[in-house]
Amino acid sequence: MRQVRSAIGNKPKNRGTLRALGLRKIGDTNVLPDRPEIRGMLARVPHLIEVTENAEGTVK
């Protein structure tokens, strides 16, 4: 996944979710396993991130 928008002006819960996903600033990327708890966090901040999935089934 990649952060495409700033967390400034968003609620503290959204900023915390980005931090938990390992994203701190625009352009940061992270690869995480495809698990329900990760999918739930991604669903909370779809307006701030861009998600792609690679062949191994991990969220990229």
C-alpha distances in whole Angstrom, upper triangle without the diagonal:
4,7,9,12,14,15,19,21,19,20,20,19,15,16,16,13,11,13,13,9,10,9,12,13,11,10,8,6,6,6,8,11,11,14,15,15,11,11,14,12,9,12,14,11,10,12,10,7,6,4,6,8,10,14,14,13,10,7,5
4,6,9,11,13,16,19,17,19,19,18,15,14,16,13,10,12,13,10,10,8,10,10,8,6,6,4,7,9,11,15,15,17,19,18,14,14,16,14,11,14,14,11,11,11,9,6,5,7,9,12,13,17,18,16,14,10,8
4,6,8,9,13,15,14,16,16,16,12,12,13,12,8,11,13,10,10,7,8,7,5,5,6,7,9,12,14,17,18,19,20,18,15,15,16,13,11,14,13,10,10,9,6,4,6,9,12,15,17,21,21,20,17,13,11
4,7,10,12,15,14,17,18,18,14,13,16,15,11,14,16,14,14,10,11,9,5,6,8,10,12,15,17,20,20,22,22,21,18,18,18,16,13,15,15,11,10,8,6,5,7,10,13,16,19,22,23,22,19,16,14
4,7,9,11,10,14,15,16,12,11,15,14,11,14,16,14,14,11,11,8,6,8,10,12,15,18,19,22,22,24,24,22,19,19,19,16,14,15,14,10,10,8,5,7,9,13,16,19,22,26,27,25,22,18,17
4,5,8,8,12,13,14,11,9,13,13,10,12,15,14,14,10,9,7,6,10,11,14,16,19,20,24,24,25,25,23,20,20,20,17,15,17,15,11,12,10,7,9,12,16,19,22,25,28,29,27,24,20,19
4,6,5,8,9,10,7,6,9,10,8,10,13,13,13,10,9,8,9,12,12,15,16,19,20,23,23,24,23,21,18,19,18,15,14,15,13,10,12,10,7,10,14,16,20,23,26,29,29,27,24,21,20
4,6,9,9,12,10,8,12,13,12,13,16,16,16,13,11,10,11,15,15,18,20,23,24,27,27,27,27,24,22,23,21,18,18,19,16,13,15,13,11,14,17,20,24,27,29,33,33,31,28,24,23
4,7,9,11,10,9,13,14,13,15,18,18,19,16,14,14,14,18,18,21,22,25,26,29,29,28,27,25,23,23,21,19,18,18,15,13,15,13,12,15,19,22,25,28,31,35,35,32,30,26,25
4,6,8,6,7,10,11,11,13,15,16,17,14,13,13,14,17,17,19,21,23,23,26,25,25,24,21,20,20,18,15,15,15,12,10,12,11,10,13,17,19,23,26,29,32,32,30,27,23,23
4,5,5,7,9,10,11,13,14,16,17,16,15,16,17,20,20,21,22,24,23,26,25,24,23,20,19,19,17,14,15,15,11,11,14,13,12,15,19,21,25,27,30,33,33,30,27,24,24
4,5,5,6,9,10,11,12,14,15,14,13,15,17,20,19,20,21,23,22,24,25,23,22,19,18,19,17,14,15,16,12,12,15,15,14,16,20,21,25,27,30,33,32,30,27,24,24
4,5,5,6,9,10,10,12,14,14,14,16,18,20,19,20,19,21,20,22,22,20,18,15,15,16,13,10,13,13,9,10,13,14,13,15,18,19,23,25,28,31,30,27,24,21,22
4,5,5,6,9,10,11,13,11,12,13,14,17,16,17,17,19,18,20,20,19,18,15,14,14,12,9,10,11,7,6,10,10,9,11,15,16,20,22,25,28,28,25,22,19,19
4,5,5,6,9,10,11,9,9,10,12,15,14,15,16,18,18,21,21,21,20,17,15,16,15,11,12,14,10,9,12,12,10,12,16,17,21,23,25,29,28,26,23,20,19
4,5,5,6,9,10,10,10,13,15,17,15,16,16,18,17,19,20,19,18,14,13,15,13,10,12,14,11,10,14,15,13,14,17,18,21,23,25,28,27,25,22,19,19
4,5,5,6,9,9,10,13,14,16,14,14,13,15,14,16,16,15,14,11,10,12,10,6,8,10,8,8,11,12,11,11,14,15,18,19,22,25,24,21,18,16,16
4,5,5,6,5,7,9,11,12,10,11,11,13,13,16,16,16,16,13,11,13,12,8,9,11,9,8,11,11,9,9,12,13,16,18,20,24,23,21,18,15,14
4,5,5,5,6,9,12,14,11,12,11,14,13,16,18,17,18,14,12,15,14,11,12,15,13,11,14,15,12,12,15,16,19,20,22,25,24,22,19,16,16
4,5,7,9,13,15,16,13,13,11,13,11,14,15,14,14,11,9,12,12,8,10,13,12,12,14,16,14,13,16,15,18,19,21,24,22,20,17,14,15
4,6,9,12,13,13,10,10,8,9,8,11,12,12,13,11,8,10,11,8,8,12,11,10,12,14,12,10,12,12,14,15,17,20,19,17,13,11,11
4,7,10,12,12,8,8,7,9,9,13,15,15,17,14,11,14,15,11,12,15,15,13,15,16,13,12,14,14,16,17,18,21,20,19,15,13,12
4,6,8,9,6,7,7,11,11,15,17,18,19,16,13,15,16,12,12,15,14,11,13,14,10,9,12,13,15,17,19,22,21,20,17,14,12
4,7,9,7,9,10,14,15,19,20,21,22,19,17,18,19,15,15,18,16,13,15,15,11,11,14,16,18,21,22,26,25,24,20,17,16
4,6,6,9,12,15,17,21,22,23,24,22,19,20,20,17,16,19,17,14,15,14,10,11,13,16,18,21,22,26,26,25,22,19,16
4,6,9,12,16,18,21,22,24,25,23,19,20,21,17,16,18,17,14,14,13,9,9,11,14,16,19,21,25,25,24,21,18,16
4,6,10,13,16,20,21,23,24,23,19,20,21,18,16,19,19,15,15,14,11,9,10,12,14,17,18,22,23,22,19,16,13
4,7,11,13,17,19,20,22,20,17,18,19,16,15,18,18,15,15,15,11,10,11,12,14,16,17,21,21,20,17,14,12
4,7,10,14,15,18,20,18,15,16,18,15,13,17,17,14,14,15,12,9,9,10,11,13,14,17,17,17,13,11,8
4,6,10,12,14,17,15,12,14,16,13,12,16,17,15,15,17,14,11,11,10,11,12,12,16,15,14,11,9,6
4,7,9,12,15,14,11,13,15,14,12,16,17,16,16,18,16,13,12,10,10,9,9,12,11,11,7,6,4
4,7,9,11,11,8,10,13,11,11,14,16,15,16,19,17,14,13,11,11,10,11,13,11,10,6,5,6
4,6,9,10,8,9,13,12,12,15,17,17,17,21,19,16,16,12,12,10,10,12,9,8,5,6,8
4,7,9,7,7,11,11,11,13,16,16,16,19,19,16,15,12,11,9,10,11,9,6,5,5,9
4,6,5,6,9,10,11,12,15,16,17,20,20,17,17,14,14,12,14,15,13,10,9,9,12
4,5,5,6,9,10,10,13,15,15,19,19,17,18,15,16,14,17,18,16,13,12,11,15
4,5,5,6,9,10,11,13,15,18,18,16,17,15,17,16,18,20,18,15,13,12,15
4,5,5,6,9,10,11,12,16,15,13,14,12,13,13,15,17,16,13,10,9,11
4,5,5,6,9,10,11,14,14,12,13,10,12,12,15,17,16,12,11,9,12
4,5,5,7,9,10,14,14,13,15,13,15,15,18,21,20,16,14,12,15
4,5,5,7,9,12,12,11,13,12,15,15,18,21,20,17,14,12,14
4,5,6,6,10,9,8,9,8,11,13,16,19,18,15,13,10,11
4,6,6,9,10,10,11,10,13,15,18,21,21,17,16,13,15
4,6,9,9,10,12,13,16,18,21,24,24,20,18,15,17
4,5,6,7,10,11,14,17,20,23,23,20,18,15,15
4,5,5,7,8,12,15,18,21,22,19,17,14,14
4,6,8,11,14,17,21,24,25,22,20,17,16
4,7,10,14,17,20,24,24,22,19,16,15
4,6,10,13,16,20,20,18,16,12,11
4,7,10,13,17,18,16,14,10,9
4,7,10,14,15,12,11,7,6
4,7,10,12,10,9,6,5
4,7,8,6,6,5,5
4,6,6,6,7,6
4,5,8,10,10
4,6,9,10
4,7,9
4,6
4
